[in-house]
């Protein structure tokens, strides 16, 4: 079996021997240290799961995204001299160095493996990976080490070079070797077998080098075969990737366009004609190209014998027609005899040929001649400035610098200006042609393409195409409509195509440029022969088959390369990044979850194409926030600030500038997670806390209300008890006995009138006491009436030795002002008790309003508190104590009106002898209309 490098060398040699036509050097893209590579020595390559190329160079590890990203010892590599690189199934990159062992890159940092970890030698020659068995074969100087799960499981001494793993089964792995051996490794015995194995006798291994070079001229490679370290075919871009030992990296587009050089003696080309198999080229000399059986044969150049100077010529049936401005000639190309000579009346500015007709433009006229006898069949006067004519079967298009585009009907011989029929037609038409349906196709200087249908008396515009790169007057070179209705347009820099037989409402324009292999800036004409397109330049002829060209669908391949949050790049492991940037549509497993605190996000994209990375146009939309697409631009990043929590889909579209119809669409699903305080668990916690607090407050209020009710009940019970005690004090047997004695005395004295008065007052007092005992509040009027009743009874008891007066101010509403019953009576009772002497006792009661409360002042002329204290030892009075306790309970019960109190003041004369006591009772203003 041939080694990999030897195979490449022999393949190149075979291509050189089998080609017998001189071809032009192929177009290629060259990358060196001048445009980003750290070194021109590229030793190995690997492709990650996203199709991104990684290169091992003499000066570091290179990742080729939108640009060359270089990793060196500054980033953690043990050495900058990289000899081999390989990816495993998990996306981990193993890097072999020339003298420092192995480095493993998992996306965040480099870890090292050298002699200390079991390698026999740190100078690595090659790396091979077995996906099936997940084994890394590390070949160093005279040794092979086998690595599994980042651990060395075997080392073997050998003196071979494992170029490439070509096959693996359940039991063995097969490698190629530089000494023409196929080396097998037995999985069970862990033994290498170095026996020579013929590929012909062991077809089961089916060894095929992974080179797809059918459309590449190997002899045109820009570097000798012995300088090549590796060649890889990129199926997506249809390019060859060539890494060299000294001259950097070469990218070769697929060689669809084959080239043939003219003979050296041909300096100018004036006409190109064809028949079934042959193309005739006329200039200062004539030669032909025979395309029989797709084998291109170029005849030797021969003298033409034309009468110089030849300005323009055309060819038909072995007769050449040409002009030197003043005269027109027809000449047999074999005998060189001149058949016809026609003297023009004016200089021929331009002429065109169609079948048996020749159309000539003069200064102010236009004529059509028959080729056979050179008879003039059409002559019309034309506007000045006619610069070009294009002839078809029925119509002739004349293009004027000053007056636009004219259409001449050959049958009616009428000349019409197209702008009369089509008002929207621009005035800057610079070229035209006919398709197979006799429809004119016009080109303006701004790059627009206009497809028109002409009728007898009018014309309509079928479609207008505006390509992204304009077809200007300086760049438009040639036009061709082939037999399959393909419209081909050649410009200074690119090849354009659309199909006129397709739906013209939305014509699809395709474009190929230098990066696709079209590199013919001076092409001036193209023809079709046997389904092949031939393009002519002053130096060479290019030819291609449309079916091959259509296979090159220039669609950009873009992937998510980085996510950053407010300028900070995401820190992910490499295998995690591989998972996140696959870009599989509608794949929920690839959804990116992003924390709410990082809701201002920038997405960066990179192209995995090998050519045209800087020619990609991007646009995006974010669903559901923005449902319309942004404008296309070369900006490969998307910044989205302050996203709300939710699910989003970011859609990206991209195309190459020259092929806007070939659009790639990818989408990424991501979620802005809710902040912790908006999660369901948080709401559950909030609800639980709310319910707990509500329940606590509810039950606490119930408990408080219960306690309040209990306290109020106790107060009411205590107040009722105090009322009863007060009533008992009023109704004590001593009082009743004295009252009855007084009544008996009056009866014995035959004092009938006073007896009846006493009985009436006493019975009214008893009735009022019993009535008030059942009420919580009574009116101040009722209380005053009760006190007056009480005082009258006491006055009758004490034989009228008591004088009293009750007064109140006018601002007091006695009927509406409410007070607790028996609030004043105990103080009146004390005043009577301690003021009865041999003299007349005076009781003065005055009621007034002071600020927000009512004052009731009870003043007597008794013995005072100092003398009364001596009497208390003999008679314990509970009236004031009960009253004080009642006031405290009233203040607690009526919290809104807690102004119940009384004050006692001793009265003295000038010599400080006691003259009586003054008691002032304070109670709040409580007004109820109904109680």
C-alpha positions in Angstrom: 0.0 0.0 0.0 1.3 3.4 -0.9 1.9 5.9 1.9 -0.3 9.0 2.1 2.4 11.4 1.0 3.6 9.1 -1.8 0.1 8.7 -3.1 -0.3 12.5 -3.4 3.0 12.8 -5.2 2.2 10.0 -7.7 -1.3 11.4 -8.3 0.1 14.8 -9.1 2.6 13.2 -11.5 -0.1 11.2 -13.3 -2.2 14.4 -13.8 0.8 16.1 -15.3 1.5 13.3 -17.8 -2.1 12.9 -18.9 -2.8 16.6 -19.7 -1.6 17.6 -23.2 -3.1 21.1 -23.2 -1.4 24.1 -21.6 -3.6 25.3 -18.7 -3.4 28.5 -16.8 -2.4 28.4 -13.1 -5.5 27.9 -10.9 -6.8 30.5 -8.5 -6.0 30.0 -4.9 -6.2 31.8 -1.5 -2.9 31.9 0.3 -2.6 32.4 4.1 0.8 33.1 5.6 2.4 34.9 8.6 1.5 38.1 6.7 -2.2 37.7 7.2 -2.6 36.0 10.6 -0.7 32.6 10.8 1.9 32.4 13.5 4.2 30.3 11.2 4.3 29.1 7.6 5.1 25.6 8.7 1.7 23.8 9.2 2.2 20.2 10.4 -1.2 18.9 11.1 -4.9 19.7 11.2 -8.1 18.6 12.9 -11.8 19.6 12.5 -14.0 20.0 15.5 -17.7 19.1 15.7 -18.7 22.4 14.2 -16.6 22.1 11.1 -14.0 24.6 12.4 -10.4 23.9 11.4 -7.6 23.7 13.9 -4.0 23.8 12.7 -0.8 22.7 14.5 2.1 24.9 13.4 5.7 25.4 14.4 4.7 28.6 16.4 1.5 27.6 18.1 -2.0 26.1 17.9 -4.4 27.9 15.5 -8.2 27.9 15.5 -9.6 29.3 12.3 -12.9 30.9 13.0 -13.7 34.4 11.5 -10.0 34.9 11.9 -6.9 33.0 13.1 -6.9 32.6 16.9 -3.5 31.5 18.1 -2.7 29.6 21.3 0.9 29.5 22.6 2.8 28.8 25.8 1.4 32.1 27.1 -2.0 30.3 27.0 -0.7 27.2 28.7 0.8 25.1 25.9 3.9 23.2 26.9 5.6 24.1 23.6 4.8 26.2 20.5 6.1 23.6 18.2 3.0 21.5 17.4 3.6 18.3 15.5 0.2 16.6 15.6 -3.4 17.3 16.8 -6.5 15.1 17.1 -10.1 15.4 18.5 -11.8 12.6 20.5 -15.5 11.8 20.6 -16.1 14.3 23.4 -14.6 17.3 21.6 -11.4 17.2 23.6 -8.3 18.2 21.6 -5.0 16.2 22.0 -2.0 18.2 21.0 1.4 16.6 20.3 4.5 18.8 20.6 8.0 18.3 19.4 9.8 17.9 22.7 7.3 18.6 25.4 4.9 15.7 25.3 1.1 15.9 25.0 -1.3 18.8 25.9 -5.0 18.2 26.4 -7.4 21.1 25.7 -10.9 20.8 27.1 -12.0 24.3 26.4 -10.8 26.2 29.5 -7.2 25.3 30.0 -4.4 23.1 28.8 -3.2 20.1 30.9 0.1 18.3 30.2 1.1 14.7 29.8 4.8 13.9 29.5 7.5 11.4 30.8 6.4 12.0 34.4 3.0 10.6 33.5 4.3 7.6 31.6 5.3 8.7 28.1 8.4 7.0 26.8 9.5 10.1 24.8 8.3 13.7 24.8 9.1 14.2 21.1 5.7 13.4 19.4 5.6 12.4 15.7 2.0 11.6 15.1 -1.4 11.2 16.8 -4.2 8.8 15.7 -7.6 8.4 17.3 -9.9 5.3 17.3 -13.6 6.6 17.7 -14.8 3.0 18.1 -12.5 2.0 20.9 -11.8 5.6 22.1 -8.0 5.1 22.0 -5.4 7.7 21.3 -2.2 6.3 19.6 0.7 8.6 20.5 3.8 7.9 18.3 7.0 9.4 19.6 10.6 8.6 18.8 10.9 4.8 18.7 7.8 4.3 20.8 4.0 4.1 20.6 1.9 5.0 23.7 -1.8 4.2 23.9 -4.0 6.6 25.9 -7.6 5.9 27.1 -9.6 8.1 29.4 -6.6 10.4 29.7 -4.5 7.6 31.1 -1.7 5.7 29.4 -2.6 2.0 29.2 0.2 0.6 27.1 3.6 1.6 25.6 5.4 -0.3 22.8 8.8 0.1 21.3 8.7 0.4 17.4 10.5 2.2 14.6 7.7 3.0 12.2 5.5 5.9 11.3 1.7 5.5 11.7 0.6 7.9 9.0 -3.1 7.4 9.2 -5.7 5.2 10.8 -7.8 3.8 7.8 -10.0 1.2 9.3 -11.3 -0.3 12.6 -13.3 -3.3 13.6 -14.4 -4.9 16.9 -11.1 -6.8 17.0 -8.5 -4.6 15.2 -7.3 -1.2 14.0 -5.4 -0.7 10.8 -2.9 2.0 10.0 -0.8 3.0 7.0 2.9 3.3 7.4 5.5 5.3 5.5 7.4 2.1 4.5 4.4 0.8 2.5 3.0 -1.5 5.2 -0.4 -1.8 6.7 0.0 -2.1 10.4 -2.7 -3.8 12.5 -3.3 -3.5 16.2 -5.1 -6.4 17.9 -7.5 -5.1 20.5 -7.5 -8.3 22.6 -3.8 -9.2 22.5 -2.7 -5.5 22.4 0.0 -6.5 19.8 1.0 -4.6 16.6 1.4 -6.7 13.5 4.0 -5.3 11.1 3.6 -7.9 8.3 3.4 -6.5 4.8 -0.2 -6.7 3.7 -1.1 -6.2 0.1 -4.2 -4.0 -0.4 -5.1 -6.0 -3.5 -5.3 -9.3 -1.6 -7.2 -7.7 1.3 -10.0 -5.8 -0.3 -12.0 -6.2 2.9 -10.2 -3.2 4.3 -11.3 -1.0 1.4 -8.6 1.6 1.9 -9.4 4.7 -0.1 -7.5 8.0 0.5 -10.0 10.7 1.5 -9.2 13.0 -1.4 -11.8 14.1 -3.8 -9.8 15.8 -6.6 -11.9 14.9 -9.7 -12.3 18.6 -10.5 -8.8 19.8 -9.6 -5.7 20.0 -11.8 -3.1 18.6 -9.5 -0.3 19.8 -11.7 -1.6 23.4 -11.0 -1.1 23.1 -7.3 0.8 26.1 -6.1 3.4 24.1 -4.1 5.4 21.0 -5.0 4.0 17.6 -3.7 7.1 17.0 -1.5 6.4 20.3 0.3 2.8 19.3 1.3 2.1 18.1 4.8 -1.6 17.4 4.3 -4.5 17.9 1.9 -8.1 17.9 2.9 -11.2 18.2 0.8 -13.9 20.5 2.3 -17.2 19.1 1.0 -19.2 22.1 2.1 -17.0 24.7 0.3 -15.8 22.3 -2.5 -12.3 23.4 -1.7 -8.9 21.8 -1.1 -7.1 22.8 2.1 -3.4 22.4 1.7 -0.9 22.7 4.6 2.7 23.0 3.7 6.1 22.8 5.3 7.4 26.2 4.5 4.8 28.3 2.6 1.7 28.4 4.7 -1.8 27.5 4.0 -3.5 27.2 0.5 -7.2 27.2 -0.2 -8.2 26.0 -3.8 -11.8 26.4 -5.0 -13.1 23.6 -7.1 -11.7 23.9 -10.6 -15.0 24.0 -12.6 -13.5 26.4 -15.1 -10.9 24.7 -17.3 -8.6 26.9 -19.3 -6.8 26.6 -22.6 -4.2 29.1 -23.8 -4.1 30.6 -27.3 -1.2 30.0 -29.6 1.5 32.5 -29.0 1.2 34.0 -32.4 -2.5 35.1 -31.9 -2.3 38.7 -30.6 -5.9 39.8 -31.2 -9.3 38.1 -31.5 -12.1 39.7 -33.6 -14.6 37.0 -34.2 -15.6 33.6 -32.8 -17.9 31.3 -34.7 -19.0 27.7 -34.1 -20.5 24.7 -35.8 -21.6 21.3 -34.4 -18.2 20.4 -32.9 -15.8 23.2 -33.8 -15.1 26.7 -32.6 -13.3 29.0 -35.1 -11.3 31.9 -33.7 -10.3 34.7 -36.0 -7.8 37.5 -35.3 -4.6 38.2 -37.0 -4.5 34.5 -37.4 -7.1 31.7 -37.4 -7.2 28.5 -35.5 -10.0 26.1 -34.4 -10.9 24.0 -31.4 -12.4 20.6 -31.9 -14.6 19.4 -29.0 -15.4 15.9 -30.3 -16.0 13.4 -27.5 -15.1 16.1 -24.9 -11.5 15.9 -26.0 -10.4 19.4 -26.8 -8.0 19.5 -29.8 -6.5 22.9 -30.8 -5.4 23.3 -34.4 -2.3 25.1 -35.4 -2.7 28.8 -36.2 -2.8 29.9 -39.8 -2.6 33.2 -41.6 -6.0 34.6 -42.6 -5.1 36.8 -45.5 -7.6 39.5 -44.5 -7.2 43.0 -45.9 -6.1 45.2 -43.0 -7.0 47.0 -40.9 -9.7 44.6 -39.8 -12.0 46.3 -37.3 -14.9 43.9 -37.1 -15.8 40.5 -38.6 -18.3 37.7 -38.6 -18.3 34.2 -39.9 -20.9 32.0 -41.7 -20.5 28.9 -43.8 -16.8 29.2 -44.6 -17.3 32.8 -45.5 -15.8 35.6 -43.4 -17.5 39.0 -43.4 -15.5 41.9 -42.1 -15.2 45.7 -42.3 -12.4 48.2 -42.1 -14.9 51.1 -41.5 -15.1 52.4 -45.1 -15.5 49.0 -47.0 -17.1 45.7 -46.4 -15.7 42.4 -47.5 -16.8 38.7 -47.8 -13.9 36.2 -48.2 -13.6 32.5 -48.5 -11.5 31.2 -45.6 -10.1 28.3 -47.6 -9.2 30.0 -50.9 -8.9 33.5 -49.4 -10.7 34.8 -52.5 -12.7 38.0 -51.9 -16.3 37.4 -53.1 -17.8 40.8 -52.5 -16.5 44.3 -51.8 -19.0 46.9 -50.7 -18.1 50.6 -50.3 -20.0 52.2 -47.4 -21.2 55.7 -47.9 -20.3 56.5 -44.3 -18.1 55.1 -41.6 -19.4 51.8 -40.1 -19.5 52.4 -36.4 -20.8 49.0 -35.4 -22.2 45.9 -37.0 -23.7 42.7 -35.9 -24.6 39.4 -37.6 -27.7 37.2 -37.3 -28.0 34.1 -39.6 -27.9 35.5 -43.1 -28.1 39.1 -42.1 -25.6 41.8 -41.3 -26.7 44.9 -39.4 -24.6 48.0 -39.7 -24.7 51.3 -37.7 -23.6 54.4 -39.4 -23.6 58.0 -38.2 -27.3 58.8 -38.8 -28.6 55.7 -40.5 -29.0 52.0 -39.8 -28.9 49.3 -42.5 -29.4 45.6 -42.8 -27.7 43.6 -45.6 -28.2 40.1 -47.0 -24.9 38.2 -46.6 -25.4 36.3 -49.9 -25.5 39.2 -52.3 -24.9 42.1 -49.9 -28.1 43.7 -50.9 -29.5 46.3 -48.5 -32.9 45.0 -47.3 -33.6 47.6 -44.5 -32.5 51.3 -44.3 -33.8 53.7 -41.8 -32.8 57.1 -40.4 -31.7 56.9 -36.7 -31.0 59.4 -34.0 -27.4 60.3 -33.4 -25.5 58.5 -30.7 -26.3 54.9 -31.6 -23.5 53.0 -30.0 -24.6 49.4 -30.2 -27.1 47.1 -32.0 -28.3 43.6 -31.0 -30.1 41.6 -33.6 -32.7 38.8 -33.1 -35.0 36.8 -35.3 -37.7 39.5 -35.5 -36.4 42.5 -33.7 -33.2 44.7 -33.6 -32.3 46.7 -30.5 -30.5 50.0 -30.9 -28.9 51.6 -27.9 -28.4 55.4 -28.1 -26.3 57.5 -25.6 -28.8 60.3 -25.9 -32.2 58.9 -26.6 -32.4 55.5 -24.8 -33.4 52.2 -26.3 -35.1 51.7 -29.7 -36.7 48.5 -31.1 -36.8 47.9 -34.8 -39.4 45.5 -36.2 -37.8 43.7 -39.2 -41.2 42.9 -40.7 -42.9 46.3 -40.4 -39.6 48.2 -40.5 -41.0 50.5 -37.8 -38.8 52.0 -35.1 -40.1 52.5 -31.6 -38.6 53.9 -28.5 -39.1 51.6 -25.5 -39.7 54.3 -23.0 -42.9 55.2 -24.8 -44.3 51.8 -23.9 -42.6 51.3 -20.5 -42.5 54.5 -18.5 -40.5 53.0 -15.6 -37.6 51.9 -17.9 -34.4 53.8 -16.8 -32.6 55.9 -19.4 -29.1 54.5 -18.5 -29.4 51.3 -20.6 -25.8 50.2 -21.6 -26.3 46.8 -23.1 -28.9 44.2 -24.2 -29.5 40.7 -25.5 -32.2 38.3 -26.5 -33.3 35.2 -24.8 -34.7 32.1 -26.5 -38.2 33.6 -26.4 -37.1 36.7 -28.4 -37.5 38.8 -25.2 -35.0 41.7 -24.9 -32.9 41.7 -21.7 -31.6 45.1 -20.9 -28.8 46.1 -18.6 -28.5 49.6 -16.9 -25.4 51.2 -15.6 -26.7 50.8 -12.0 -26.7 47.0 -12.2 -30.4 46.5 -13.0 -31.5 43.7 -15.3 -34.8 44.3 -17.1 -36.7 41.5 -19.0 -39.2 42.8 -21.6 -41.8 41.2 -23.9 -42.4 43.1 -27.2 -45.7 43.0 -29.0 -46.6 44.6 -32.4 -47.6 48.0 -31.0 -46.5 47.9 -27.3 -44.1 46.3 -24.8 -44.4 45.2 -21.2 -41.8 44.9 -18.4 -41.8 41.3 -17.1 -39.3 41.6 -14.3 -36.4 43.7 -12.9 -33.5 42.1 -11.1 -31.3 44.2 -8.9 -28.2 42.1 -8.0 -26.2 43.0 -4.9 -23.1 43.7 -6.8 -23.9 46.1 -9.6 -23.4 45.4 -13.3 -21.9 48.7 -14.3 -20.9 49.9 -17.7 -17.3 49.3 -16.9 -17.8 45.7 -15.6 -20.4 44.3 -18.0 -18.4 42.2 -20.6 -20.6 39.7 -22.3 -24.1 38.1 -22.5 -25.3 34.6 -23.4 -28.6 32.7 -23.5 -27.9 29.0 -23.8 -30.2 26.2 -25.1 -31.6 25.5 -21.6 -32.8 29.1 -21.2 -30.0 30.0 -18.8 -29.0 33.6 -19.0 -25.2 34.0 -18.4 -23.8 37.5 -17.8 -20.0 38.1 -17.5 -18.6 41.1 -15.7 -15.2 42.3 -14.8 -15.2 40.3 -11.6 -18.0 37.7 -11.6 -20.3 35.4 -13.5 -24.1 35.9 -13.1 -26.9 33.6 -14.0 -30.7 33.3 -14.0 -33.1 31.2 -15.9 -35.5 33.1 -18.3 -37.8 30.1 -18.6 -38.6 30.1 -14.9 -41.1 32.2 -13.0 -40.0 35.8 -13.9 -42.0 37.3 -11.1 -39.2 36.3 -8.7 -36.2 35.5 -10.8 -33.4 33.8 -8.8 -30.0 35.4 -9.6 -26.8 33.4 -8.8 -23.3 34.6 -8.9 -19.8 33.1 -8.9 -16.6 35.1 -8.4 -12.9 34.6 -7.9 -13.5 32.6 -4.7 -15.5 30.1 -6.7 -12.9 29.9 -9.4 -14.2 32.5 -11.9 -11.2 34.7 -12.6 -11.5 36.1 -16.1 -11.6 39.9 -15.8 -11.0 40.6 -19.5 -13.5 38.2 -21.0 -15.4 39.7 -23.9 -17.5 36.9 -25.4 -19.1 33.5 -24.5 -20.7 30.8 -26.7 -22.4 27.5 -26.0 -21.4 24.3 -27.7 -22.6 20.8 -26.8 -24.0 21.9 -23.4 -20.7 23.5 -22.5 -20.0 27.2 -22.1 -16.8 28.7 -23.6 -15.6 32.1 -22.3 -13.0 34.0 -24.4 -10.3 36.4 -23.1 -7.4 37.9 -25.1 -5.0 35.3 -23.6 -7.1 32.1 -23.0 -10.3 30.2 -23.3 -12.2 29.0 -20.3 -14.9 26.4 -20.5 -17.3 24.8 -18.0 -20.4 22.7 -17.8 -23.4 24.4 -16.2 -24.4 21.2 -14.4 -21.0 21.2 -12.6 -21.3 24.8 -11.7 -24.8 24.4 -10.3 -23.4 21.8 -7.8 -21.5 24.6 -6.1 -24.2 26.1 -3.9 -22.4 28.9 -2.1 -24.3 28.8 1.2 -22.5 30.2 4.3 -22.0 27.9 7.2 -22.2 29.9 10.4 -22.2 28.8 14.1 -22.6 30.5 17.4 -19.0 31.1 18.6 -19.5 33.1 21.8 -22.1 34.4 24.2 -21.3 37.4 26.4 -23.2 39.1 29.1 -22.7 42.8 29.5 -19.3 42.4 27.9 -18.2 39.3 29.9 -17.7 36.1 27.8 -19.4 33.0 29.0 -17.1 30.5 30.7 -18.0 27.1 29.4 -16.1 23.9 28.9 -15.4 23.0 25.3 -17.7 20.0 25.2 -20.5 22.2 26.7 -19.8 24.8 24.0 -20.0 22.1 21.3 -23.5 21.2 22.7 -24.7 24.8 22.8 -23.6 25.9 19.4 -24.9 23.1 17.2 -27.8 25.3 16.1 -30.2 22.4 15.5 -33.6 23.9 14.8 -36.4 23.3 17.3 -34.3 21.0 19.4 -35.3 21.6 23.0 -32.2 19.7 24.3 -30.0 22.6 23.0 -31.9 25.3 24.8 -29.6 27.7 26.5 -30.7 28.7 30.1 -29.5 32.1 31.1 -29.7 33.7 34.6 -31.9 36.7 35.0 -29.0 38.8 36.2 -27.4 38.4 32.8 -30.3 39.4 30.6 -28.3 41.8 28.4 -26.7 39.4 26.0 -24.4 39.5 22.9 -24.3 36.6 20.5 -21.3 36.3 18.2 -21.2 34.2 15.1 -18.4 32.8 13.0 -18.1 31.2 9.7 -16.7 27.8 9.2 -16.3 28.3 5.5 -12.7 28.3 4.2 -13.3 31.1 1.7 -15.4 34.2 1.7 -15.5 34.6 5.5 -15.5 38.4 5.1 -18.2 38.4 2.4 -21.1 37.1 4.6 -24.2 39.3 5.2 -26.1 38.7 8.4 -29.6 39.6 9.7 -31.6 38.4 12.7 -34.9 38.5 14.5 -35.9 37.7 18.0 -39.1 35.9 18.6 -41.4 36.9 20.3 -40.0 40.4 20.9 -39.1 41.3 17.3 -41.0 39.4 14.5 -39.5 41.4 11.7 -36.0 40.9 10.3 -33.2 43.4 10.8 -31.3 44.7 7.8 -28.6 42.6 6.2 -25.1 43.7 7.2 -21.6 42.3 7.8 -22.0 42.7 11.5 -21.7 39.1 12.9 -22.9 39.9 16.4 -26.3 40.5 17.9 -26.7 42.6 21.1 -30.0 42.2 23.0 -30.3 44.4 26.1 -32.6 43.9 29.2 -34.6 40.9 28.2 -37.6 40.0 30.4 -37.8 36.4 31.7 -39.3 34.0 29.2 -38.5 31.7 26.2 -36.9 33.2 23.1 -35.9 32.1 19.7 -33.0 33.9 17.9 -33.1 33.4 14.2 -30.1 34.2 12.1 -29.9 34.3 8.3 -26.7 34.7 6.3 -25.7 34.7 2.6 -22.6 35.4 0.6 -22.7 38.8 -1.0 -22.7 37.4 -4.5 -25.3 34.7 -3.9 -28.2 36.4 -2.1 -30.6 33.6 -3.1 -28.6 31.0 -1.2 -29.5 31.8 2.4 -28.7 29.8 5.5 -31.1 30.0 8.4 -30.3 28.8 11.8 -32.0 29.3 15.1 -31.1 29.1 18.8 -33.6 28.6 21.6 -32.8 30.2 24.9 -34.5 31.0 28.2 -34.1 34.0 30.5 -34.8 32.3 33.8 -37.0 33.9 36.4 -35.3 35.6 39.3 -35.5 33.6 42.5 -38.2 35.8 44.0 -40.5 35.0 41.0 -40.1 31.2 41.0 -43.1 29.0 41.9 -41.3 28.0 45.0 -40.9 31.6 46.0 -44.6 32.2 45.3 -45.4 29.1 47.4 -43.3 30.6 50.2 -44.9 34.0 49.8 -48.4 32.3 49.9 -47.4 30.3 52.9 -46.1 33.3 54.7 -49.2 35.3 53.8 -51.5 32.5 54.9 -49.5 32.0 58.1 -49.5 35.7 59.0 -53.2 36.0 58.0 -54.1 33.0 60.2 -51.9 34.3 63.0 -53.5 37.8 62.8 -57.0 36.2 62.5 -56.6 33.9 65.5 -54.7 36.6 67.4 -57.6 39.0 66.9 -60.0 36.3 67.9 -57.9 35.7 71.0 -57.7 39.4 71.7 -61.4 39.8 71.2 -62.0 36.9 73.5 -59.8 38.4 76.1 -61.5 41.8 75.5 -64.9 40.2 75.9 -63.8 38.4 79.0 -62.4 41.6 80.4 -65.5 43.5 79.4 -67.6 40.8 81.0 -65.6 41.1 84.2 -66.0 44.8 84.1 -69.7 44.6 83.5 -70.0 42.1 86.2 -67.9 44.2 88.6 -69.9 47.4 87.6 -73.1 45.6 88.2 -71.8 44.5 91.5 -70.7 48.0 92.4 -74.1 49.3 91.3 -75.7 46.8 93.6 -73.4 47.8 96.4 -74.2 51.4 95.7 -77.8 50.6 95.7 -77.4 48.6 98.9 -75.7 51.6 100.4 -78.6 53.7 99.3 -81.1 51.2 100.5 -79.3 50.0 103.6 -81.6 49.2 106.6 -80.3 52.1 108.6 -81.3 54.6 105.9 -84.7 52.9 105.5 -85.1 52.6 109.3 -84.3 56.3 109.7 -86.6 57.3 106.9 -89.4 55.2 108.4 -88.8 56.7 111.9 -89.0 60.1 110.4 -92.2 59.1 108.7 -93.6 57.7 112.0 -92.6 60.9 113.8 -94.5 63.0 111.3 -97.5 60.7 111.5 -97.5 60.9 115.4 -97.2 64.7 115.2 -100.3 64.6 113.0 -98.2 66.3 110.3 -100.2 64.7 107.6 -99.0 67.0 104.8 -95.3 66.5 105.5 -95.9 62.7 105.9 -97.5 62.4 102.6 -94.7 64.5 101.0 -92.1 62.3 102.6 -93.8 59.1 101.4 -94.0 60.5 97.9 -90.4 61.6 97.7 -89.1 58.4 99.3 -91.1 56.2 97.0 -89.9 58.2 93.9 -86.3 57.8 95.1 -86.7 54.0 95.5 -88.3 53.8 92.0 -85.5 55.9 90.4 -82.8 53.9 92.1 -84.3 50.6 90.9 -84.8 52.0 87.3 -81.2 53.4 87.0 -79.7 50.3 88.3 -80.5 48.4 85.1 -79.1 51.2 82.8 -75.5 51.6 81.6 -75.8 55.3 80.9 -78.5 57.8 81.9 -78.9 61.5 80.9 -77.5 64.2 83.0 -81.0 65.5 83.4 -82.1 62.2 85.0 -79.1 62.2 87.3 -79.8 65.8 88.5 -83.5 64.9 89.0 -82.4 61.8 91.0 -80.0 63.9 93.2 -82.7 66.5 93.8 -85.1 63.7 94.8 -82.4 62.3 97.1 -81.7 65.8 98.7 -85.4 66.4 99.3 -85.7 63.1 101.2 -82.6 63.9 103.2 -83.9 67.3 104.0 -87.2 65.8 105.3 -85.2 63.4 107.4 -83.2 66.1 109.0 -86.1 68.4 109.7 -85.1 70.8 107.0 -81.7 71.5 108.5 -80.3 71.1 104.9 -80.1 73.7 102.3 -78.9 72.9 98.8 -78.7 74.4 95.4 -78.0 72.8 91.9 -76.8 75.0 89.0 -75.4 74.3 85.5 -74.3 76.4 82.6 -76.4 77.1 79.5 -74.0 75.3 77.1 -74.8 71.9 78.6 -77.5 69.8 76.9 -78.9 68.0 79.9 -81.1 65.7 77.8 -78.4 64.4 75.4 -75.4 64.4 77.7 -75.0 60.9 79.1 -73.2 59.7 82.3 -73.1 56.4 84.2 -75.9 56.3 86.9 -75.1 57.0 90.6 -71.8 58.8 89.6 -72.5 62.0 91.6 -74.8 60.7 94.4 -72.1 59.0 96.6 -70.3 62.4 96.9 -73.5 64.2 97.7 -74.2 61.5 100.4 -70.7 62.1 101.9 -71.3 65.8 101.9 -74.5 65.4 103.8 -73.1 62.9 106.2 -70.1 65.0 107.3 -71.8 68.4 107.2 -74.8 67.8 109.5 -74.4 69.8 112.6 -76.6 71.9 114.9 -76.5 74.6 112.3 -78.0 74.4 108.9 -75.9 72.4 106.3 -75.4 73.9 102.9 -74.9 71.7 99.9 -73.9 73.5 96.7 -73.8 71.5 93.4 -72.6 73.3 90.2 -72.2 71.7 86.8 -70.1 73.3 84.0 -68.3 72.5 80.8 -64.6 72.7 80.9 -62.8 72.1 77.5 -63.8 68.6 76.4 -65.2 67.4 79.7 -68.0 68.1 82.2 -67.2 69.1 85.8 -69.6 68.6 88.7 -68.5 70.5 91.9 -70.1 69.4 95.2 -69.3 71.8 98.1 -70.4 71.6 101.7 -69.9 73.5 104.9 -69.1 70.4 107.0 -66.3 69.6 109.4 -63.7 68.8 106.7 -61.6 65.7 106.1 -59.3 66.2 109.2 -62.3 65.8 111.6 -64.0 63.3 109.4 -61.0 61.0 109.6 -61.5 60.6 113.3 -65.1 59.6 112.7 -64.0 57.0 110.1 -62.5 55.0 112.9 -65.9 54.6 114.3 -67.8 54.4 110.9 -66.1 53.0 107.9 -67.6 54.6 104.7 -67.1 52.7 101.4 -68.8 55.2 99.1 -65.8 57.0 97.8 -63.8 53.8 97.5 -66.5 52.2 95.5 -66.8 55.3 93.4 -63.1 55.4 92.7 -63.1 51.8 91.6 -66.1 52.5 89.4 -64.2 55.4 87.7 -61.2 53.2 87.0 -63.4 50.5 85.5 -65.2 53.2 83.5 -61.9 54.5 82.1 -60.9 51.0 81.1 -64.3 50.1 79.6 -64.7 53.4 77.7 -61.2 53.6 76.3 -62.3 56.4 73.9 -63.6 58.4 76.8 -61.1 57.7 79.7 -61.6 61.0 81.5 -63.5 59.7 84.6 -62.0 61.0 87.8 -62.7 63.1 90.9 -60.7 65.6 93.1 -61.2 66.5 96.8 -60.3 69.9 98.2 -60.5 71.0 101.9 -61.9 74.5 102.5 -60.5 76.8 105.2 -61.2 80.3 106.5 -58.7 83.1 107.1 -57.5 81.5 110.3 -57.1 78.1 108.7 -60.1 76.6 110.4 -61.9 74.0 108.3 -65.0 75.4 106.7 -66.0 72.5 104.5 -65.1 70.2 101.6 -65.3 70.6 97.8 -65.4 67.5 95.6 -65.1 68.0 91.8 -66.1 65.1 89.6 -64.8 65.0 86.0 -66.5 62.9 83.3 -66.3 63.1 79.5 -68.8 64.4 77.1 -70.8 61.5 75.8 -73.8 62.4 73.7 -76.4 59.9 72.4 -79.7 60.7 70.9 -81.1 57.3 71.7 -79.8 54.9 74.3 
